[in-house]
Amino acid sequence: MSNHTHHHTHSDYSGTGNIRFAFFLNLGFTLIELVGGLLTNSVAILSDALHDLGDSISLGLAWYFQKLSRKGSNQKYSYGYKRFSLIGAITNSLILVIGSLFILSETIPRLIEPQPANEIGMFWLAILGILVNGAAVLRLKKGNSINEKVVSLHLLEDVLGWIAILIGSILMYFFDLPFIDPLLSIIISIYILVNVVQSIRESMQILLQATPHDINTERIRERIMSVQGVRAIHDLHVWSADGNYHIMTMHVVLNDTETDRIPVKLNIRKLLKEEHIEHATIEFELPDEHCHYEDCTS
């Protein structure tokens, strides 16, 4: 006998709106950066503009995949399209890596032979960059999907980058330090590479159906075993569809044929909800019932 628990949230709807907002904001500001970078002759700003252009492309993909992930289940995708948002997250991460490596290859020679830049223009572009990207980060901070987290990382590093450019422009204005401009580009790129590795790792763990880091299976076992009428548990598995929507399957052995399954089921559902399991498939068995699954003893 199988019973299902299924809890819906509206985070995917807000997630789509958050990413759409970030996409248009980022795309518009990228155009401003390109013009501003050329006018100020700043490799840091041009590098950031190139990076933001890649961000805009990946944000567009993230928006599409996040919207696609809202679709319900059908015959082809019985769990729905939630996992499609991971494609957007992985795509974004790869673009970040490729863009950062390209920026490093272009900036290192500039570090050896620095060129003068317009510090005042860099200063005002940095102020605008902090305001624009900061607004997007605050918007995406409300989201909780892995897709939104990766997009938020894009924009957060932009805010930090613009803060660095702001400080750099001030130093370059008062001191003859033209190497600061390419040095900032290198620091920003290294920061991106270090942080994006964690995002790729998290996405791959979800694709490989690893146990979510926020789920304690031993505690769940102990709690289910404390439910009256439960004799044993085996074949317990838990994974995540998108880093947010957790799924669990298990076999629950009842004490005897006299055990009322309804209160057992309701109590298990209640505690699984408290443990942030959104969907559970539970199979009840009797003590003398033979299990035909290869990991029944697990």
Contacts in CASP RR format, 6 or more apart in sequence:
PFRMAT RR
TARGET T0000
AUTHOR 0000-0000-0000
METHOD contacts of the structure
MODEL  1
MSNHTHHHTHSDYSGTGNIRFAFFLNLGFTLIELVGGLLTNSVAILSDAL
HDLGDSISLGLAWYFQKLSRKGSNQKYSYGYKRFSLIGAITNSLILVIGS
LFILSETIPRLIEPQPANEIGMFWLAILGILVNGAAVLRLKKGNSINEKV
VSLHLLEDVLGWIAILIGSILMYFFDLPFIDPLLSIIISIYILVNVVQSI
RESMQILLQATPHDINTERIRERIMSVQGVRAIHDLHVWSADGNYHIMTM
HVVLNDTETDRIPVKLNIRKLLKEEHIEHATIEFELPDEHCHYEDCTS
1 261 0 8 1.000
1 283 0 8 1.000
1 284 0 8 1.000
2 281 0 8 1.000
2 282 0 8 1.000
2 283 0 8 1.000
3 265 0 8 1.000
3 269 0 8 1.000
3 280 0 8 1.000
3 281 0 8 1.000
3 282 0 8 1.000
4 279 0 8 1.000
4 280 0 8 1.000
4 281 0 8 1.000
5 269 0 8 1.000
5 272 0 8 1.000
5 273 0 8 1.000
5 277 0 8 1.000
5 278 0 8 1.000
5 279 0 8 1.000
5 280 0 8 1.000
6 278 0 8 1.000
6 279 0 8 1.000
7 273 0 8 1.000
7 278 0 8 1.000
7 279 0 8 1.000
9 278 0 8 1.000
11 143 0 8 1.000
11 144 0 8 1.000
11 145 0 8 1.000
11 244 0 8 1.000
12 66 0 8 1.000
12 69 0 8 1.000
12 70 0 8 1.000
12 82 0 8 1.000
12 85 0 8 1.000
12 145 0 8 1.000
13 70 0 8 1.000
14 142 0 8 1.000
14 143 0 8 1.000
15 66 0 8 1.000
15 143 0 8 1.000
15 145 0 8 1.000
15 147 0 8 1.000
15 148 0 8 1.000
16 63 0 8 1.000
16 66 0 8 1.000
16 67 0 8 1.000
16 70 0 8 1.000
17 63 0 8 1.000
18 139 0 8 1.000
18 140 0 8 1.000
18 142 0 8 1.000
18 143 0 8 1.000
18 148 0 8 1.000
18 151 0 8 1.000
19 59 0 8 1.000
19 60 0 8 1.000
19 62 0 8 1.000
19 63 0 8 1.000
19 66 0 8 1.000
19 140 0 8 1.000
19 147 0 8 1.000
19 148 0 8 1.000
19 151 0 8 1.000
20 63 0 8 1.000
21 136 0 8 1.000
21 139 0 8 1.000
22 59 0 8 1.000
22 136 0 8 1.000
22 139 0 8 1.000
22 140 0 8 1.000
22 151 0 8 1.000
22 155 0 8 1.000
23 56 0 8 1.000
23 59 0 8 1.000
23 60 0 8 1.000
23 62 0 8 1.000
23 63 0 8 1.000
25 132 0 8 1.000
25 133 0 8 1.000
25 135 0 8 1.000
25 136 0 8 1.000
26 52 0 8 1.000
26 55 0 8 1.000
26 56 0 8 1.000
26 59 0 8 1.000
26 133 0 8 1.000
26 136 0 8 1.000
26 154 0 8 1.000
26 155 0 8 1.000
27 56 0 8 1.000
27 59 0 8 1.000
29 52 0 8 1.000
29 128 0 8 1.000
29 129 0 8 1.000
29 132 0 8 1.000
29 133 0 8 1.000
30 49 0 8 1.000
30 52 0 8 1.000
30 53 0 8 1.000
30 55 0 8 1.000
30 56 0 8 1.000
32 125 0 8 1.000
32 128 0 8 1.000
33 45 0 8 1.000
33 46 0 8 1.000
33 48 0 8 1.000
33 49 0 8 1.000
33 52 0 8 1.000
33 125 0 8 1.000
34 46 0 8 1.000
34 49 0 8 1.000
34 53 0 8 1.000
36 42 0 8 1.000
36 45 0 8 1.000
36 49 0 8 1.000
36 121 0 8 1.000
36 125 0 8 1.000
37 45 0 8 1.000
37 46 0 8 1.000
37 49 0 8 1.000
37 125 0 8 1.000
38 46 0 8 1.000
39 118 0 8 1.000
39 121 0 8 1.000
40 117 0 8 1.000
40 118 0 8 1.000
40 121 0 8 1.000
40 122 0 8 1.000
40 125 0 8 1.000
41 115 0 8 1.000
41 116 0 8 1.000
41 117 0 8 1.000
41 118 0 8 1.000
42 117 0 8 1.000
42 118 0 8 1.000
42 122 0 8 1.000
42 165 0 8 1.000
42 181 0 8 1.000
43 106 0 8 1.000
43 107 0 8 1.000
43 110 0 8 1.000
43 115 0 8 1.000
43 117 0 8 1.000
43 181 0 8 1.000
43 182 0 8 1.000
43 185 0 8 1.000
44 117 0 8 1.000
44 122 0 8 1.000
44 165 0 8 1.000
44 181 0 8 1.000
44 182 0 8 1.000
44 184 0 8 1.000
44 185 0 8 1.000
44 188 0 8 1.000
45 122 0 8 1.000
45 125 0 8 1.000
45 165 0 8 1.000
47 103 0 8 1.000
47 106 0 8 1.000
47 107 0 8 1.000
47 185 0 8 1.000
47 188 0 8 1.000
47 189 0 8 1.000
48 158 0 8 1.000
48 161 0 8 1.000
48 162 0 8 1.000
48 165 0 8 1.000
48 185 0 8 1.000
48 188 0 8 1.000
50 99 0 8 1.000
50 102 0 8 1.000
50 103 0 8 1.000
51 99 0 8 1.000
51 100 0 8 1.000
51 103 0 8 1.000
51 158 0 8 1.000
51 188 0 8 1.000
51 192 0 8 1.000
52 158 0 8 1.000
54 95 0 8 1.000
54 99 0 8 1.000
55 95 0 8 1.000
55 154 0 8 1.000
55 155 0 8 1.000
55 158 0 8 1.000
57 95 0 8 1.000
58 88 0 8 1.000
58 91 0 8 1.000
58 92 0 8 1.000
58 95 0 8 1.000
58 96 0 8 1.000
58 154 0 8 1.000
59 92 0 8 1.000
59 151 0 8 1.000
59 154 0 8 1.000
61 87 0 8 1.000
61 88 0 8 1.000
61 91 0 8 1.000
61 92 0 8 1.000
62 85 0 8 1.000
62 88 0 8 1.000
62 89 0 8 1.000
62 91 0 8 1.000
62 92 0 8 1.000
62 147 0 8 1.000
62 150 0 8 1.000
62 151 0 8 1.000
65 84 0 8 1.000
65 85 0 8 1.000
65 86 0 8 1.000
65 87 0 8 1.000
65 88 0 8 1.000
65 91 0 8 1.000
65 147 0 8 1.000
66 85 0 8 1.000
66 88 0 8 1.000
66 145 0 8 1.000
66 147 0 8 1.000
66 148 0 8 1.000
68 81 0 8 1.000
68 84 0 8 1.000
68 85 0 8 1.000
69 81 0 8 1.000
69 82 0 8 1.000
69 83 0 8 1.000
69 84 0 8 1.000
69 85 0 8 1.000
69 147 0 8 1.000
69 242 0 8 1.000
70 81 0 8 1.000
71 77 0 8 1.000
71 80 0 8 1.000
71 81 0 8 1.000
72 80 0 8 1.000
72 81 0 8 1.000
73 79 0 8 1.000
73 80 0 8 1.000
74 80 0 8 1.000
79 241 0 8 1.000
79 247 0 8 1.000
79 279 0 8 1.000
82 241 0 8 1.000
82 242 0 8 1.000
82 245 0 8 1.000
83 206 0 8 1.000
83 207 0 8 1.000
83 241 0 8 1.000
83 242 0 8 1.000
85 145 0 8 1.000
85 146 0 8 1.000
85 147 0 8 1.000
85 242 0 8 1.000
86 146 0 8 1.000
86 147 0 8 1.000
86 203 0 8 1.000
86 206 0 8 1.000
86 207 0 8 1.000
86 242 0 8 1.000
88 147 0 8 1.000
88 150 0 8 1.000
89 146 0 8 1.000
89 147 0 8 1.000
89 149 0 8 1.000
89 150 0 8 1.000
89 199 0 8 1.000
89 203 0 8 1.000
90 200 0 8 1.000
90 203 0 8 1.000
92 147 0 8 1.000
92 150 0 8 1.000
92 151 0 8 1.000
92 154 0 8 1.000
92 199 0 8 1.000
93 150 0 8 1.000
93 196 0 8 1.000
93 199 0 8 1.000
93 200 0 8 1.000
93 203 0 8 1.000
94 200 0 8 1.000
96 153 0 8 1.000
96 154 0 8 1.000
96 192 0 8 1.000
96 193 0 8 1.000
96 196 0 8 1.000
97 193 0 8 1.000
97 196 0 8 1.000
97 200 0 8 1.000
99 189 0 8 1.000
100 189 0 8 1.000
100 190 0 8 1.000
100 192 0 8 1.000
100 193 0 8 1.000
100 196 0 8 1.000
101 189 0 8 1.000
101 193 0 8 1.000
103 185 0 8 1.000
103 188 0 8 1.000
103 189 0 8 1.000
104 185 0 8 1.000
104 186 0 8 1.000
104 189 0 8 1.000
104 190 0 8 1.000
107 182 0 8 1.000
107 185 0 8 1.000
107 186 0 8 1.000
107 189 0 8 1.000
108 182 0 8 1.000
108 186 0 8 1.000
110 181 0 8 1.000
110 182 0 8 1.000
110 185 0 8 1.000
111 179 0 8 1.000
111 182 0 8 1.000
111 183 0 8 1.000
111 186 0 8 1.000
114 178 0 8 1.000
114 179 0 8 1.000
114 181 0 8 1.000
114 182 0 8 1.000
115 178 0 8 1.000
116 178 0 8 1.000
117 172 0 8 1.000
117 178 0 8 1.000
117 181 0 8 1.000
119 169 0 8 1.000
119 170 0 8 1.000
119 172 0 8 1.000
119 173 0 8 1.000
120 169 0 8 1.000
120 173 0 8 1.000
121 169 0 8 1.000
122 165 0 8 1.000
122 168 0 8 1.000
122 169 0 8 1.000
122 172 0 8 1.000
122 181 0 8 1.000
123 166 0 8 1.000
123 169 0 8 1.000
123 170 0 8 1.000
123 173 0 8 1.000
125 165 0 8 1.000
126 162 0 8 1.000
126 163 0 8 1.000
126 165 0 8 1.000
126 166 0 8 1.000
126 169 0 8 1.000
127 166 0 8 1.000
129 158 0 8 1.000
129 159 0 8 1.000
129 162 0 8 1.000
130 159 0 8 1.000
130 162 0 8 1.000
130 163 0 8 1.000
130 166 0 8 1.000
133 155 0 8 1.000
133 156 0 8 1.000
133 158 0 8 1.000
133 159 0 8 1.000
133 162 0 8 1.000
134 155 0 8 1.000
134 159 0 8 1.000
136 155 0 8 1.000
137 152 0 8 1.000
137 155 0 8 1.000
137 156 0 8 1.000
137 159 0 8 1.000
140 148 0 8 1.000
140 151 0 8 1.000
140 152 0 8 1.000
140 155 0 8 1.000
141 152 0 8 1.000
143 149 0 8 1.000
143 152 0 8 1.000
144 244 0 8 1.000
145 242 0 8 1.000
145 243 0 8 1.000
145 244 0 8 1.000
146 199 0 8 1.000
146 202 0 8 1.000
146 203 0 8 1.000
146 206 0 8 1.000
146 242 0 8 1.000
146 243 0 8 1.000
146 244 0 8 1.000
147 242 0 8 1.000
149 199 0 8 1.000
150 199 0 8 1.000
150 203 0 8 1.000
153 195 0 8 1.000
153 196 0 8 1.000
153 199 0 8 1.000
157 188 0 8 1.000
157 191 0 8 1.000
157 192 0 8 1.000
157 195 0 8 1.000
160 188 0 8 1.000
160 191 0 8 1.000
161 184 0 8 1.000
161 188 0 8 1.000
164 184 0 8 1.000
164 187 0 8 1.000
164 188 0 8 1.000
165 184 0 8 1.000
168 180 0 8 1.000
168 181 0 8 1.000
168 184 0 8 1.000
171 177 0 8 1.000
171 180 0 8 1.000
172 178 0 8 1.000
172 180 0 8 1.000
172 181 0 8 1.000
202 243 0 8 1.000
206 239 0 8 1.000
206 240 0 8 1.000
206 241 0 8 1.000
206 242 0 8 1.000
206 243 0 8 1.000
209 239 0 8 1.000
209 240 0 8 1.000
210 239 0 8 1.000
211 217 0 8 1.000
211 238 0 8 1.000
211 239 0 8 1.000
212 238 0 8 1.000
212 239 0 8 1.000
212 240 0 8 1.000
212 243 0 8 1.000
212 246 0 8 1.000
214 276 0 8 1.000
215 238 0 8 1.000
215 246 0 8 1.000
215 275 0 8 1.000
215 276 0 8 1.000
215 277 0 8 1.000
216 275 0 8 1.000
217 236 0 8 1.000
217 238 0 8 1.000
219 275 0 8 1.000
220 236 0 8 1.000
220 238 0 8 1.000
220 248 0 8 1.000
220 271 0 8 1.000
220 272 0 8 1.000
220 275 0 8 1.000
220 277 0 8 1.000
221 233 0 8 1.000
221 236 0 8 1.000
223 271 0 8 1.000
223 275 0 8 1.000
224 230 0 8 1.000
224 233 0 8 1.000
224 250 0 8 1.000
224 252 0 8 1.000
224 268 0 8 1.000
224 271 0 8 1.000
225 232 0 8 1.000
225 233 0 8 1.000
227 264 0 8 1.000
227 267 0 8 1.000
227 268 0 8 1.000
227 271 0 8 1.000
228 263 0 8 1.000
228 264 0 8 1.000
228 267 0 8 1.000
229 254 0 8 1.000
229 255 0 8 1.000
229 259 0 8 1.000
229 264 0 8 1.000
230 252 0 8 1.000
230 253 0 8 1.000
230 254 0 8 1.000
230 255 0 8 1.000
230 264 0 8 1.000
230 268 0 8 1.000
231 253 0 8 1.000
231 254 0 8 1.000
231 255 0 8 1.000
231 287 0 8 1.000
232 252 0 8 1.000
232 253 0 8 1.000
233 250 0 8 1.000
233 251 0 8 1.000
233 252 0 8 1.000
233 253 0 8 1.000
234 250 0 8 1.000
234 251 0 8 1.000
234 253 0 8 1.000
234 291 0 8 1.000
234 295 0 8 1.000
234 296 0 8 1.000
234 297 0 8 1.000
234 298 0 8 1.000
235 249 0 8 1.000
235 250 0 8 1.000
235 251 0 8 1.000
235 283 0 8 1.000
235 291 0 8 1.000
235 293 0 8 1.000
235 295 0 8 1.000
235 296 0 8 1.000
235 298 0 8 1.000
236 248 0 8 1.000
236 249 0 8 1.000
236 250 0 8 1.000
236 251 0 8 1.000
236 298 0 8 1.000
237 248 0 8 1.000
237 249 0 8 1.000
237 250 0 8 1.000
238 246 0 8 1.000
238 247 0 8 1.000
238 248 0 8 1.000
238 249 0 8 1.000
238 277 0 8 1.000
239 246 0 8 1.000
239 247 0 8 1.000
240 246 0 8 1.000
240 247 0 8 1.000
241 247 0 8 1.000
245 278 0 8 1.000
245 279 0 8 1.000
246 276 0 8 1.000
246 277 0 8 1.000
246 278 0 8 1.000
246 279 0 8 1.000
247 277 0 8 1.000
247 278 0 8 1.000
247 279 0 8 1.000
247 280 0 8 1.000
248 272 0 8 1.000
248 277 0 8 1.000
248 279 0 8 1.000
248 280 0 8 1.000
248 281 0 8 1.000
249 280 0 8 1.000
249 281 0 8 1.000
249 282 0 8 1.000
249 283 0 8 1.000
250 280 0 8 1.000
250 281 0 8 1.000
250 282 0 8 1.000
250 283 0 8 1.000
251 282 0 8 1.000
251 283 0 8 1.000
251 284 0 8 1.000
251 285 0 8 1.000
251 291 0 8 1.000
251 293 0 8 1.000
251 296 0 8 1.000
252 264 0 8 1.000
252 268 0 8 1.000
252 282 0 8 1.000
252 283 0 8 1.000
252 284 0 8 1.000
252 285 0 8 1.000
253 284 0 8 1.000
253 285 0 8 1.000
253 286 0 8 1.000
253 287 0 8 1.000
253 289 0 8 1.000
254 261 0 8 1.000
254 264 0 8 1.000
254 284 0 8 1.000
254 285 0 8 1.000
254 286 0 8 1.000
254 287 0 8 1.000
255 287 0 8 1.000
256 286 0 8 1.000
256 287 0 8 1.000
257 286 0 8 1.000
261 284 0 8 1.000
264 284 0 8 1.000
265 282 0 8 1.000
265 284 0 8 1.000
268 280 0 8 1.000
268 282 0 8 1.000
269 280 0 8 1.000
272 280 0 8 1.000
285 291 0 8 1.000
END
